[in-house]
């Protein structure tokens, strides 16, 4: 089985390794080695449309991440700590964007914005166009769910008795949140935020359906390049994107380390005495 | 035993607690529910507008008719687009996509299971390293991962050179069904490994030991103890691989060259060059129904915890 694992790892990393190697290859024919060169990276740097798309990607990702972290965390808190009417529906609604195939989501948003633009046009006479706004709105829509799932996982693993203890000690709800709840869910929030960032930067199909003239994200642009015809420059672009992913992974690992130190706090609360209590209490009261 | 008035010793801070009558508790519960609703409202409203509404519009479109200029006419509700689903061409596309998705899921399962199992029996450090190594491709850009295979499989490319060197001749795997399967498996393997690992890790090892003690060999232990206990992970992983594979669009395009029409590309064409929105909508509804069925089946299994 160890051999099998090794083969799987090779399967995972060989393509990427080869990609990196060939981005330095001098041969114009993609896939054949022709001497070491940095030409493709230079071409990448000088391509305005490409660098433009990077800016668009970053803008969209930043706004989408912030918005989805806020909305996702709020919804996680609401679902884990409260019971309210419509909770089940909300819960189900939150799971859908995770499961839905991106083709479906892409055309959903396309159709929605097409109709929306028509409606706004006929009602207010303003003709909007698809662009950064539509891309961002779509990204937020699917990122909220992912942030919510991550934060909820963190919340449910958290000891809620600490919050009760804080409130017993006369902390207001806001103080409780700020000094007790939030620090503990912070790794979850950060993790969710990173996930949202990655998903937004990564997204191809949904962005393609919601982008407009002058506003293409990097993956969409690269995708169109690949379809037009493979050139060695794409190799260098891919390597840069890969390096960006590595940065995100490093950040994710950093957050993970935060998570493991954060979880020491609840375990400081002695569980032993409290778990003994119900047994005693039950016998005394004699109820079922 | 109800809570009576409590006053602290300090005269400056006199806190009194109201009597915890049922009326009071009911009001408090209502207030809590209101707070909860208030907190959930922003995300709720956002998703209703930007997710539920688009969803509904697509469903509505599937009942509309296509105008001659390729627009939408909602005047005549009909099931025309659904009738087209019975056509031979459409059925071919659907079956082909279904077969591909099932094949991908099976391959992922077969490859991932030993890997996930191995992860549970190695040391903790090795396990963490393996986890990170699995996550890295998962976090890498999807496009990059697919493109890397395009590079690898191109004629005259690296793979071809290797097979030539060992005497198997040139391989031109690009733009074949095999290439698409490889690409899909490569893209979704982490989605299968992680739930499987989580599920297998939960299995109580004393059960496996007990099975061995009772003279079961490896295969029997696996079939009767390990496999059934890891079912939640198997199902979760399968759904996480099956649903995206069914609606795959990028991978078949990059690695398959669009030679064989699959569901994802077919839907996209309806909204692009073919401009048949109602038909594309009905195809999407089919995809959504499959996805919802799979999800509901999964939750029914009680598999909320991965």
HADDOCK unambig.tbl for C-alpha pairs under 7 A between the chains (distance, minus, plus):
assign (segid A and resid 1 and name CA) (segid B and resid 114 and name CA) 6.31 0.50 0.50
assign (segid A and resid 1 and name CA) (segid B and resid 118 and name CA) 6.29 0.50 0.50
assign (segid A and resid 2 and name CA) (segid B and resid 118 and name CA) 6.85 0.50 0.50
assign (segid A and resid 4 and name CA) (segid B and resid 115 and name CA) 6.87 0.50 0.50
assign (segid A and resid 5 and name CA) (segid B and resid 115 and name CA) 5.33 0.50 0.50
assign (segid A and resid 12 and name CA) (segid B and resid 137 and name CA) 6.91 0.50 0.50
assign (segid A and resid 15 and name CA) (segid B and resid 148 and name CA) 5.22 0.50 0.50
assign (segid A and resid 15 and name CA) (segid B and resid 149 and name CA) 5.95 0.50 0.50
assign (segid A and resid 15 and name CA) (segid B and resid 152 and name CA) 6.41 0.50 0.50
assign (segid A and resid 16 and name CA) (segid B and resid 148 and name CA) 5.89 0.50 0.50
assign (segid A and resid 19 and name CA) (segid B and resid 148 and name CA) 5.61 0.50 0.50
assign (segid A and resid 31 and name CA) (segid B and resid 151 and name CA) 5.98 0.50 0.50
assign (segid A and resid 31 and name CA) (segid B and resid 154 and name CA) 6.86 0.50 0.50
assign (segid A and resid 31 and name CA) (segid B and resid 156 and name CA) 6.54 0.50 0.50
assign (segid A and resid 31 and name CA) (segid B and resid 157 and name CA) 4.27 0.50 0.50
assign (segid A and resid 31 and name CA) (segid B and resid 158 and name CA) 6.23 0.50 0.50
assign (segid A and resid 32 and name CA) (segid B and resid 156 and name CA) 6.71 0.50 0.50
assign (segid A and resid 32 and name CA) (segid B and resid 157 and name CA) 5.88 0.50 0.50
assign (segid A and resid 71 and name CA) (segid B and resid 42 and name CA) 6.56 0.50 0.50
assign (segid A and resid 71 and name CA) (segid B and resid 43 and name CA) 5.15 0.50 0.50
assign (segid A and resid 72 and name CA) (segid B and resid 43 and name CA) 6.90 0.50 0.50
assign (segid A and resid 74 and name CA) (segid B and resid 39 and name CA) 5.68 0.50 0.50
assign (segid A and resid 74 and name CA) (segid B and resid 40 and name CA) 6.17 0.50 0.50
assign (segid A and resid 75 and name CA) (segid B and resid 39 and name CA) 6.50 0.50 0.50
assign (segid A and resid 75 and name CA) (segid B and resid 40 and name CA) 4.73 0.50 0.50
assign (segid A and resid 75 and name CA) (segid B and resid 43 and name CA) 6.25 0.50 0.50
assign (segid A and resid 78 and name CA) (segid B and resid 36 and name CA) 4.89 0.50 0.50
assign (segid A and resid 78 and name CA) (segid B and resid 39 and name CA) 5.65 0.50 0.50
assign (segid A and resid 78 and name CA) (segid B and resid 40 and name CA) 5.41 0.50 0.50
assign (segid A and resid 82 and name CA) (segid B and resid 32 and name CA) 6.69 0.50 0.50
assign (segid A and resid 82 and name CA) (segid B and resid 33 and name CA) 6.15 0.50 0.50
assign (segid A and resid 82 and name CA) (segid B and resid 36 and name CA) 5.11 0.50 0.50
assign (segid A and resid 83 and name CA) (segid B and resid 33 and name CA) 5.58 0.50 0.50
assign (segid A and resid 83 and name CA) (segid B and resid 36 and name CA) 6.69 0.50 0.50
assign (segid A and resid 84 and name CA) (segid B and resid 33 and name CA) 4.64 0.50 0.50
assign (segid A and resid 84 and name CA) (segid B and resid 36 and name CA) 6.22 0.50 0.50
assign (segid A and resid 84 and name CA) (segid B and resid 37 and name CA) 5.97 0.50 0.50
assign (segid A and resid 90 and name CA) (segid B and resid 44 and name CA) 6.54 0.50 0.50
assign (segid A and resid 100 and name CA) (segid B and resid 291 and name CA) 6.95 0.50 0.50
assign (segid A and resid 101 and name CA) (segid B and resid 243 and name CA) 6.64 0.50 0.50
assign (segid A and resid 101 and name CA) (segid B and resid 244 and name CA) 5.23 0.50 0.50
assign (segid A and resid 101 and name CA) (segid B and resid 247 and name CA) 5.75 0.50 0.50
assign (segid A and resid 103 and name CA) (segid B and resid 247 and name CA) 6.38 0.50 0.50
assign (segid A and resid 103 and name CA) (segid B and resid 249 and name CA) 6.95 0.50 0.50
assign (segid A and resid 103 and name CA) (segid B and resid 264 and name CA) 6.42 0.50 0.50
assign (segid A and resid 104 and name CA) (segid B and resid 284 and name CA) 6.05 0.50 0.50
assign (segid A and resid 108 and name CA) (segid B and resid 54 and name CA) 5.00 0.50 0.50
assign (segid A and resid 108 and name CA) (segid B and resid 55 and name CA) 5.89 0.50 0.50
assign (segid A and resid 108 and name CA) (segid B and resid 58 and name CA) 6.12 0.50 0.50
assign (segid A and resid 109 and name CA) (segid B and resid 54 and name CA) 5.97 0.50 0.50
assign (segid A and resid 111 and name CA) (segid B and resid 54 and name CA) 6.93 0.50 0.50
assign (segid A and resid 112 and name CA) (segid B and resid 54 and name CA) 4.96 0.50 0.50
assign (segid A and resid 112 and name CA) (segid B and resid 57 and name CA) 6.80 0.50 0.50
assign (segid A and resid 141 and name CA) (segid B and resid 47 and name CA) 6.27 0.50 0.50
assign (segid A and resid 141 and name CA) (segid B and resid 50 and name CA) 6.22 0.50 0.50
assign (segid A and resid 141 and name CA) (segid B and resid 51 and name CA) 6.59 0.50 0.50
assign (segid A and resid 202 and name CA) (segid B and resid 141 and name CA) 5.41 0.50 0.50
assign (segid A and resid 202 and name CA) (segid B and resid 142 and name CA) 6.47 0.50 0.50
assign (segid A and resid 219 and name CA) (segid B and resid 143 and name CA) 6.94 0.50 0.50
assign (segid A and resid 238 and name CA) (segid B and resid 144 and name CA) 5.38 0.50 0.50
assign (segid A and resid 241 and name CA) (segid B and resid 141 and name CA) 6.79 0.50 0.50
assign (segid A and resid 242 and name CA) (segid B and resid 140 and name CA) 6.00 0.50 0.50
assign (segid A and resid 242 and name CA) (segid B and resid 141 and name CA) 6.51 0.50 0.50
assign (segid A and resid 242 and name CA) (segid B and resid 144 and name CA) 6.98 0.50 0.50
assign (segid A and resid 245 and name CA) (segid B and resid 139 and name CA) 6.32 0.50 0.50
assign (segid A and resid 245 and name CA) (segid B and resid 140 and name CA) 5.13 0.50 0.50
assign (segid A and resid 245 and name CA) (segid B and resid 141 and name CA) 6.65 0.50 0.50
assign (segid A and resid 249 and name CA) (segid B and resid 136 and name CA) 6.80 0.50 0.50
assign (segid A and resid 249 and name CA) (segid B and resid 139 and name CA) 6.76 0.50 0.50
